[in-house]
């Protein structure tokens, strides 16, 4: 029975004798023309509201789905040509953006290569069959470059991703080769994992470069392994095809020997060992989790990867990774949901074992909201802490079915174990660092009590230096070293006599020499404390160096001054300027910033001074007052009514902030 089509309103596309249809932003059909209804053997009410993949009588081709996603994201028209197994021929597809959705035009393409028929093409790849390829050689002119291509580790791909994943890998390579090769080239699927190409001419070097670019653009079967290996020979008119093929195949085997494929299990073990070492090298837990998700996504060919944190009776996604064009998983990041409503995540939490499904919509504990997102297959693996399930790795395939293999589950479970170990180690290190930091801060506070430092100076400059370091792009470890150095920057003042350290007037040349020595003595004291880094020690020794070379103790110039010391120096001077001291009034916030800007290129690294001023501008006109922690303006009247010394000279005030400014 032919499909019934309403007669009341005829859509213009119903007059087109090609397949035409429209999709909304979620990939659901909103219109199908009469020609498509006849081609698919469906009625309109059977299709409208369903996704394209679910509506088709056969499985949707990955190239088409990729094009749909690309146009949805870019809102730019695209065209492609593919070999349609159902059509038994080449089809042209034009995808148009249409009010947030898509309109798609599919038509049969005429073939121009001789008398080829639908049976001349391999159904999986659209390449010529071996028989058609040999027949097409009869019409060739010479010379031609004969290229033999062998896919690397296809057996491992099948083991890891299932045969559907292997087919997708073969199809992706074939599609990339067809797109890259000139129109006059012939490409044949010679065997299961082998292709043969004939390209007019004899320029092997140019063809090798073209195929090399194509190879590098393709995802390999495993980390560090290219998608295919190439062998070439020139086929001249006076030589047989068999001879040229044997020479090309010999070159291919030589390259394979250099490549030296290990057994699949060994290669997978090596790949996972590399992965494990990468995780071990990442100090920041967030970076660690994100890197694991990114690698699993590419290694196992999933579309969405997420790290779900379990907190009591609730769960939420704290990290995620996505393939290009794939919708963001739901719930969104950091949105808490009851654990009982999380499907497989709840199952994993209760059973403490991996849960998975190749056909996710069919299982009893699937979630309607996840099915609505187009998820067809998935794995959820627990991450334990002190014997309790505190998180899980979630992998999903969207709008396609992904075979969940035992090897795939094993890799995800090993990753979860590695994460568990690495996160435990990071927590232990963090606790040790917190203890060490608390001790250093305490020592810094003791130094404040002995000197004229305003209460809280050490903690403030440490926080300020860390914020400035973040703006300048320092990593987590460098920020930790910078903060440690800030806590102990004036350690050497323990060695300066009180009569010099607390002297309110100008220092004599001899006293000035003793004062200068505090950075060297502080550095020597700190070297006796086990576990302090070289970068942290540099802050102690070099925070009185000046960009123009007039600082001390080493007279370093410009970038010869360690970066952490340059960063800290700006923060130290700013806090000292705005602080009330027995020997000086507090400067206003504006005057202090003006002085920092004026010293750029002289006392301070100009780039760091600019970054500091930018940080202060973003922080607004109100900053924490020294000593009270309340957010108020820094312009203070002096609370000290009677001082034995009243310093009004700017340079004299500055010498207490930084003795390098004094000229005895």
C-alpha positions, 0 to 999 in steps of 0.5 A, a space after each residue: 500500500 502506498 503512503 497516504 499524503 494529505 492533499 490539502 497543502 502541497 509543500 514545494 519540496 513535494 514536487 522535487 523528485 529527490 529525498 528532502 526532509 527537515 530536522 529540528 535542533 534535536 535531530 527530529 524530523 519536522 518535514 519529509 517530502 513525498 519522494 522520501 516517503 516513497 523511497 523509505 516506504 513510510 507514512 508521514 505520521 510514522 516519521 514526524 517527531 522521530 530522530 533521523 536515525 530511528 526513522 531510517 529503515 537502515 543504519 545512518 551513515 557516520 559521514 552523514 551524521 557528522 555533517 548534520 552535527 557540523 552544520 548545527 554547530 557552524 550554521 554553514 551549508 555543507 556538501 558531501 558525496 558518499 557511496 550509499 549501500 542501500 542505494 547501491 550507488 553514489 549519492 550527493 548530500 547538501 545540508 542547509 542550516 534552517 532556523 536552528 535546525 536543518 534541511 537536507 537534500 539527497 540525490 543519486 549521482 550519475 557515474 562517469 567512470 566507464 560502465 561501472 555498476 552498483 556491484 562494482 563498489 564495496 558496500 562498506 567503503 564505496 571503493 571499487 571492488 577488486 574485480 572492478 578495479 582490475 577491469 578499470 585498469 584496461 582503460 588506463 594510460 601510463 605511468 601510474 603510481 601504484 600505492 598499497 595501504 594497510 590499516 594498522 592494528 585493525 584486529 586490536 580495534 575490533 577487539 577493543 571497540 567491537 566489529 561495528 567500531 572496526 567497520 567505522 574505522 575502515 569507513 573513516 579511513 576510506 572516506 578520508 582517502 577518497 576526499 584527499 585523492 585527485 578525482 582521476 585516481 582509482 581506489 580499491 578495497 583490495 582486502 579486509 584491511 588493505 587498499 590499492 590506489 592508482 594515481 596518474 603520473 610518477 610523482 611518488 614524493 607528492 603523493 607520499 606527502 598527501 597521504 602523510 597529511 591524511 594519515 596525520 589527520 586521522 585518529 589512529 587505532 591507539 595512542 602513538 600509532 598511525 591509521 595506516 602504512 604505505 608502500 609505493 611503486 611506479 607502474 610503467 607501460 612495459 611492466 606488469 601490474 603484478 610486478 609493480 604490486 610486488 615492489 609496492 608491497 615490499 616497501 610496505 612490509 619494510 615500513 611495517 618491519 620498522 614500525 614492528 607491530 607488537 601483539 595486540 595485548 602488548 600494544 594495549 598494555 604499552 598504551 595503557 602504561 603510557 596513559 598511566 604514566 601521564 596520569 602520575 605526572 599530573 599534580 592537580 586533581 582537576 587536570 588529572 581527571 580531565 586528562 583521563 576523560 579526554 584519553 578515554 574518549 579518544 581511545 575507546 571511541 565514545 562521544 561523551 565522557 564525564 566524571 560523576 561525584 557522589 556526595 551522600 544521596 546526591 550526585 553531580 558531574 564535575 568534569 566532562 569531555 565531548 567529541 565535536 558536535 556532540 550535545 552536552 550531557 545532562 544533567 549539566 555540570 555541578 547540577 545535583 540530582 538525587 542518586 536514586 534517579 541516576 540509573 546506572 550510576 545508582 546501580 554502580 554505587 550500590 553494587 560497587 562494580 562496573 555497569 554497562 549496556 550496548 543497548 542502553 534504551 532497552 535496559 530496566 535502569 535506563 533513564 528517560 532523560 538520557 535516552 532522549 539525549 540520543 544515548 544508545 550505549 554506555 559504561 559506568 565504572 566506580 572510583 573508590 576512596 577508602 573503600 567507598 564509592 565516591 565517584 564514577 567514570 561515565 562513557 556514552 555513545 550518542 546516536 549510535 550503538 557502540 559494542 561494549 567489549 570486555 577489553 574496553 571495560 578492563 581499560 575503564 576499570 584500570 583507569 578508575 583504579 589508577 585515578 583512585 591511587 593518584 587522587 589518594 596520593 594527591 590528597 596525602 601530598 596536599 595534607 603534607 603541604 598544608 601542614 608545611 604551609 601552616 608552619 611557614 605562615 607561623 614563622 612569618 607571623 613571628 617575624 612580623 612580631 619582631 619587626 615593625 611589620 603590620 599584623 597580617 602582612 605575610 598572609 596578605 602578600 602571599 595571597 596577593 602574590 598567588 593571585 598575580 601568579 595565576 594571572 601571569 599563567 603560573 601552574 599549580 606547582 609554581 604557585 605553591 613555590 611562590 606562596 612558600 617563598 612569600 611566607 619566609 621572604 624575611 627569614 634573614 631578619 632573625 639575624 639582624 640586631 634589633 637596634 638596626 632592624 627597629 631603628 626609626 632614623 636613617 641607617 649608617 653605611 655599616 648598618 645598611 650593610 648589615 640590613 642588606 645581609 638579611 636576604 643572604 642569611 635568610 637564604 642560607 637558613 632556608 637551605 637547611 630546611 628539608 623539602 624547600 624548593 629552589 624556586 622558593 629559595 629564590 624568592 628569599 634571596 632575590 626579592 630585593 633585586 631591581 629590574 635596572 640592576 641596582 638591587 641586592 644582593 647579586 645586582 641581577 638585571 631584568 629577566 636574570 632575576 627569578 620570576 617568582 622574586 619579580 612577582 613577589 617584589 611588587 606585592 611586597 612593596 604595595 602592601 608595605 606602602 599602604 600599611 601604617 607603621 610607627 615610622 610612616 603614615 599609610 599611603 593611599 591605594 591610589 598613591 601606592 599604585 601610582 608608585 608601582 606604575 612609576 617604578 615599572 622598568 626601574 625597580 619592577 619588571 614592567 610586564 609584571 607591574 602592568 599585570 599587577 595594576 590590572 589585577 588591582 583595577 579588576 579588584 575595584 577601589 576597595 581592598 582589605 585593610 592591613 590588620 583588620 581584614 575588613 574591605 574598606 578604602 586604604 586612605 587612612 588617617 594615622 592613628 598614631 598622634 605622637 611619634 618621635 619621628 615624622 617622615 614626610 620625605 617620599 624617598 625616606 618613607 620608601 627606604 623602610 619599604 625597601 632598603 634598596 631605595 636608601 642611599 646612605 
